[in-house]
Amino acid sequence: MTIKSTRSFIQWLNTFNAEKGLDLEDILEVEGPCGVNIMPLGVVIEAIKGACLIEQMSIHKTLVNIDFRNGDIVHFYAHLAKAIAL
């Protein structure tokens, strides 16, 4: 699937996360400039939905590659969470 709009990315991301059975209430712990941050997975996903289209396209490509290799999607989300950690 080619992502051409934020709307199509959000639809794809919602479907992808549902198919993976991710619980948006799962807690991620990431290190930020002020120390450890604790946030639900859903917060990270909402931040991803608010990213610009170019970033969304990059995230889409990375998630597809991780999934193809049976990698850990949540590990990637935790990596992205560092960008919003305080």
N, C-alpha and C positions, 0 to 999 in steps of 0.2 A: 504494500500500500504506500502510495506517495502522499505525504502530508502537504496540503496546499493552503490550509487555513487553520487558524487557531481552533475554530469550531470542529473541524475534522480531527485535529489532534486530540482535543478533549474527549470526543466520542471514542476515538481509538484507545486512549489512555484508560478511560472508564471500563471499556470492554476488556482490555489487557489485564488490568488489576483484578477484575471480577473473575476472569478465567484462571488467574493464578491463585485465586482464593485468599488474597491479601486482606488482612483485617486492618482497617484504617485506624483502629484504636490501639494497635501495637505500638509500644514505646521504643523510640530510638534515643540513644545516649551518644552525643557527639561533643567533642571538645571545641569550644569557641574561645574568642579572645579573653573573655571574663571567666572561663572555667567550663565545667561540664554543663551542657544543656540537655534537658529532657523534653522531648516533644513527641506527640503522636505521629504516626506515619501519615495520617490524613493531612496534617499541617504541611508536610513536605510536598505532598501531591498537589495541594491547593496552590502552593508557591510555584510549582512547575506549571500549572495551568495558567498562572499569571505571567509567565515568562514571555519574552518576545518570540515571534515565529521562528526566527533563525535558531534560537536556543532550543525551542521545542523540536525542531527538525533534528538537531544534534542528539537530543535526549532520545527521540524516537529511534534513531539509528543505533545508538548505544544499547538501548533496551532490547531491540530486535537481535543484535549480536550476542548479548548476554544470554537471552532466551535460547537462541540457536545452539549455544554451547552448554546449555543446561546450567548456567551460572546462577549466582545468588543475586536476584533482583533487589532484595532488601539491602544488601551490602552497597549496591549502587545508590539506592535512595539515601542511605546513611551518609555516603560520600557527598551527595548533593545537599544534605541537611547542613553540612558545615558552612555552606554559603549563607545560610540564614541564622546560624548560631550567633549568640551574643557573647 
